[in-house]
């Protein structure tokens, strides 16, 4: 489990159809640990500490993961978002992120809004039901809050800190991003469909005055 708070920007050093090796300054990592790479939960299969105090993390990647995420677009020198798995005593600064990508979208529009920026992303229609204004979404592993929802797209506000400390700072219109919708929205909708929750049942349960 992750939080969507990016800890480091890693650099791809090796990549093929089976593995990816990333250089990072993150420590406290061992073989078998889970690390979120651009929002994708991957397992460390090799670890090498460099004299520069950076380390090389190697991950196995399935062909399905390459096809279904933007990891297949990476090449040597690409920069990726990294986050170590959440510790039980850690702070949950973002929202619960599983590292299981629901689908990919594209950056449709970027516009200035005061000291921040409003970014619009496309989303597969099947995932739209999990998007709610003021709800959470993970874009390339980054925990963000949804500003506006449309039929096949949504927008988020990006603050300068996020642009500086994540790969969004080097992204442009047309680029592909990994999308993980809010796990809580998935469970709530699943239960709603299963139990046929209506406004009436919510009123009876005391959710409305």
C-alpha distance (Angstrom), angle and dihedral (degrees) to the residues before:
residue distance angle dihedral
X1 . . .
X2 3.80 . .
X3 3.82 138.0 .
X4 3.78 104.8 -139.2
X5 3.81 92.0 -115.7
X6 3.81 105.4 128.9
X7 3.81 114.0 -133.4
X8 3.79 101.7 -174.2
X9 3.79 144.8 -1.0
X10 3.78 107.2 -123.3
X11 3.80 128.5 -163.2
X12 3.81 123.4 -133.4
X13 3.82 109.2 -122.3
X14 3.82 100.9 170.3
X15 3.78 132.7 12.8
X16 3.79 137.4 171.5
X17 3.79 137.4 149.9
X18 3.81 92.0 -75.2
X19 3.79 108.1 31.9
X20 3.77 145.2 25.2
X21 3.82 127.2 -158.9
X22 3.80 119.6 -157.8
X23 3.80 130.3 -171.1
X24 3.80 114.6 -138.8
X25 3.78 142.0 161.8
X26 3.82 91.1 -136.9
X27 3.79 115.3 118.4
X28 3.81 136.1 -173.5
X29 3.80 90.1 67.7
X30 3.79 127.6 132.4
X31 3.79 137.4 177.2
X32 3.80 109.8 -73.6
X33 3.82 94.9 31.3
X34 3.79 121.0 129.1
X35 3.80 118.4 -121.4
X36 3.78 126.7 -178.3
X37 3.83 110.1 -129.8
X38 3.81 113.0 -171.6
X39 3.79 86.6 -25.0
X40 3.82 95.3 -49.3
X41 3.81 118.0 118.7
X42 3.82 107.5 -130.4
X43 3.81 132.7 174.0
X44 3.81 121.4 -125.0
X45 3.83 108.2 -122.0
X46 3.81 97.5 170.6
X47 3.80 133.6 22.1
X48 3.80 128.2 -169.2
X49 3.81 124.3 -179.8
X50 3.80 112.0 -147.5
X51 3.82 126.8 -148.1
X52 3.81 87.3 -115.4
X53 3.84 87.5 66.1
X54 3.77 88.3 -112.4
X55 3.78 118.0 115.4
X56 3.80 137.4 -146.0
X57 3.80 116.6 -129.8
X58 3.78 119.2 -165.6
X59 3.80 122.3 -160.7
X60 3.80 132.7 -173.6
X61 3.81 112.1 -129.0
X62 3.79 126.1 -165.1
X63 3.78 122.1 -134.3
X64 3.82 88.0 -116.4
X65 3.81 91.0 57.7
X66 3.80 91.3 51.0
X67 3.81 89.8 50.9
X68 3.81 98.9 43.6
X69 3.83 99.6 42.5
X70 3.79 137.8 43.1
X71 3.82 91.2 -103.9
X72 3.80 86.4 95.0
X73 3.82 88.7 65.8
X74 3.80 94.1 56.3
X75 3.79 123.0 107.7
X76 3.78 136.9 176.6
X77 3.80 108.0 -58.8
X78 3.81 95.1 25.3
X79 3.80 115.4 138.2
X80 3.82 119.3 -129.8
X81 3.80 136.7 -171.7
X82 3.81 113.6 -113.3
X83 3.79 132.0 -164.6
X84 3.78 129.2 168.4
X85 3.81 119.3 -135.0
X86 3.80 115.8 -82.3
X87 3.81 115.5 -96.7
X88 3.81 117.4 -135.8
X89 3.81 90.3 -115.8
X90 3.81 94.7 43.6
X91 3.79 128.4 112.2
X92 3.78 117.8 -101.8
X93 3.79 98.5 -138.5
X94 3.80 97.7 162.1
X95 3.81 123.6 19.1
X96 3.80 136.6 -72.9
X97 3.81 108.1 -66.9
X98 3.82 120.0 -178.5
X99 3.78 99.9 -169.8
X100 3.81 91.0 -124.5
X101 3.80 107.1 126.5
X102 3.81 116.4 -138.5
X103 3.78 95.4 -165.5
X104 3.78 144.9 -51.7
X105 3.78 132.6 -91.2
X106 3.77 138.0 -179.6
X107 3.78 133.0 -117.4
X108 3.80 104.5 -106.9
X109 3.78 103.5 176.7
X110 3.81 142.0 -1.2
X111 3.79 121.9 -164.0
X112 3.78 135.3 169.8
X113 3.79 119.4 -109.0
X114 3.79 112.5 178.9
X115 3.80 108.1 -62.2
X116 3.81 91.1 -19.7
X117 3.81 136.9 60.6
X118 3.80 132.9 -124.5
X119 3.80 112.5 -137.4
X120 3.80 122.9 -165.9
X121 3.81 120.4 -156.0
X122 3.78 132.0 -171.1
X123 3.80 117.0 -127.8
X124 3.82 133.1 -168.4
X125 3.80 109.7 -98.3
X126 3.82 91.9 -122.2
X127 3.82 89.7 63.2
X128 3.82 97.0 47.0
X129 3.80 92.6 90.1
X130 3.80 89.6 65.4
X131 3.81 92.9 55.3
X132 3.80 117.2 93.1
X133 3.79 129.9 171.7
X134 3.82 109.9 -102.7
X135 3.81 87.8 14.7
X136 3.80 125.8 118.1
X137 3.79 132.1 -97.9
X138 3.80 133.7 171.8
X139 3.81 116.7 -132.8
X140 3.82 112.2 -170.6
X141 3.80 85.5 -20.7
X142 3.83 94.8 -51.2
X143 3.80 116.9 129.0
X144 3.80 108.3 -129.7
X145 3.81 137.2 169.1
X146 3.80 119.3 -124.0
X147 3.81 114.2 -121.8
X148 3.80 100.5 -178.7
X149 3.79 136.4 5.5
X150 3.79 126.1 -151.3
X151 3.82 131.3 175.0
X152 3.80 97.8 -82.9
X153 3.79 102.0 3.2
X154 3.78 144.1 46.6
X155 3.78 137.0 -165.7
X156 3.80 134.7 -138.1
X157 3.80 134.6 -170.3
X158 3.81 114.9 -117.5
X159 3.80 118.8 -157.9
X160 3.85 122.6 -151.2
X161 3.83 92.2 -106.6
X162 3.82 90.8 58.8
X163 3.80 92.3 47.6
X164 3.81 90.4 51.0
X165 3.80 97.8 45.3
X166 3.81 103.6 38.2
X167 3.80 138.0 49.8
X168 3.80 90.1 -98.0
X169 3.79 85.8 84.4
X170 3.81 89.6 69.0
X171 3.81 99.0 34.7
X172 3.80 123.6 105.1
X173 3.80 139.3 -168.3
X174 3.80 110.4 -66.8
X175 3.81 96.0 29.5
X176 3.81 118.9 130.0
X177 3.81 120.7 -117.6
X178 3.79 134.0 -170.4
X179 3.80 114.6 -117.1
X180 3.78 127.4 -156.4
X181 3.79 114.1 177.7
X182 3.80 121.9 -146.0
X183 3.81 111.0 -73.2
X184 3.82 90.3 -146.9
X185 3.81 90.6 57.8
X186 3.81 89.7 52.1
X187 3.80 93.8 53.1
X188 3.80 94.4 43.1
X189 3.81 92.5 50.9
X190 3.79 91.3 45.0
X191 3.79 91.2 53.5
X192 3.79 91.7 43.4
X193 3.80 91.3 54.5
X194 3.80 92.2 43.1
X195 3.79 96.7 47.0
X196 3.79 96.9 29.7
X197 3.78 94.1 -124.6
X198 3.80 111.8 -164.4
X199 3.78 136.2 177.7
X200 3.81 87.6 -94.8
X201 3.80 94.1 55.8
X202 3.81 90.2 47.6
X203 3.81 90.5 51.2
X204 3.80 91.1 50.8
X205 3.81 89.1 50.6
X206 3.81 89.7 55.1
X207 3.81 100.0 -107.7
X208 3.83 92.3 124.7
X209 3.79 132.0 43.3
